[in-house]
Amino acid sequence: MKPSASGSTCFQIEQVIERARRVAERVRSELDSDPDLLNASERVIQAAERAGQVTAALRRPWSLHRVPTYFLGAVLLSLLTFLYFQFLHVPTLTLALPDRDTFLIRDNLRADPKIQVRPVPVPGSREAIQLLQAGTVDVAFVQGGIDIPHRFPRLELPSPEMVLLFVRPSIRHPSHARTVLTSFRGAGSHSVAQAFFKAWNVPEPTWIHDWTQISSDPSWSIPAEVDAVFVVKDPADEATLQRAAALAREGFILASPFIGARLGRFNYLQTVEIGVGYLQPDPPLPAAPVTTYTVSAFLVAQPDLTPRLLAESARIIESAPGSISDQAFQADTGVASELLQGTEAFLSILIHIGLAFFALLGLDEFAYRRRFHELNSLVSLLSLVQSSRDIVGVPDPALRTRNLAYLGLCSDLLGLVSTISGYYTQENSSLLFNSLAEIVHQRCDSLKINIQLKLLHALIPESPA
């Protein structure tokens, strides 16, 4: 026996091997190399040596007996990781949106503590799509009229913008305009205006990108060559209303960008009517109802976002506060069914993990089964060789002495076999969960008791005849 560094007591297999060799030497010296017992002692030595080899393999990090522990550790780590990313981790989404809209939406982005959104200002929707394709941002606001690749999932925003077309009174139809003022080059307004002139089947006009100069710079005036102003804006925005009023003062009138049946080419347009005085009540702007179109805007996301991030990114556009009724809990059969299904799924996962763990333990047991069968065979061999060595009824003193030594050595070998079995469980505690080692111990103890009874009978004096 050898004390470990922690103070616990354990034995080394080298001691068992040395003890088995001493027993073999005694067989050679005391029993004249009895072939049966010598064979049994040699097999015990081999079993002890193999136990030492198995122990050396057990100490390797990739040993088979470590697989259940590694599996359980991996499962627990995966479960903790899942719980962390589902309930504790606050991910960051990068959101590309036009810089002119960043201030308006920033307060909404702060409303959800489950997710952090980092706005990335861009000049327009075209640049937002470019950043999305380059993988620089996770989601982007894109106005209708910009080509969105099919691989990107998207969500239509609930508040579309509106096409506002102002023309000079001399222009009979918007398609006759040869110089058109619009927003930034390549932005949503510019792209939609190009699509409309293409739908009218007329040459593309000359573009002037000075929409932001209207009413913001008092010294700036609309160039005389401008025939029309075409923008896609939110009519509720105060800056848009001020610029519309400035255009009315310059003599421009609100016109309809009607495209007729060609509307079916554009899945982002919806027909809408602007009522009298909608943009300005006094003097009324427009003075008569005007038919125009709303332009949908989309929240476009990377295709590799997790379902949770996709769901959270959809909540970015929610500007209205939550309703109390939205949070109300009403118990019904649907809620109960979902709860039971979730509980069943969770329990099923636990059961399958447990079954997999015990299956791996069984695999470990299968690997050791051959070793324990070898020890059982040794017990059977020792039982066979000692069965003919009786003490009672043997009148020859020399034969009695020889049989006593024979039985004592058998008892020693049985003790070594039991020790080897215990050594396996010492080095691999998972073997305690099966009965292989217990069977060997029980058989060794039963046979040793039988031998001890024979030895005790030798101490009982024989009655005279």
Secondary structure by P-SEA (a helix, b strand, c coil): cccccccbbbbbaaaaaaaaaaaaaaaaccccccaaaaaaaaaaaaaaaaaaaaaaaaaccccccaaaaaaaaaaaaaaaaaaaaacccbbbbbbbccccccccccccccccccbbbbbbbcccaaaaaaaaaaccccbbbbcccccccccbbbbbbcbbbbbbbbbcccccccccccbbbbcccccaaaaaaaaaaaaacccccccccccccccccccccccccccccccccccccaaaaaaaaaaaaabbbbbbbcccccccccccbbbbbbccccccccccccccbbbbbbbbbbbcccccccaaaaaaaaacccccccccccccccccaaaaaaaaaaaaaaaaaaaaaaaaaaaaaaaaaaaaaaaaaaaaaaaaaaaaaaccccccccccaaaaaaaaaaaaaaaaaaaaaaaaaaaaaaacccccccaaaaaaaaaaaaaaaaaaaaaaaaacccccc
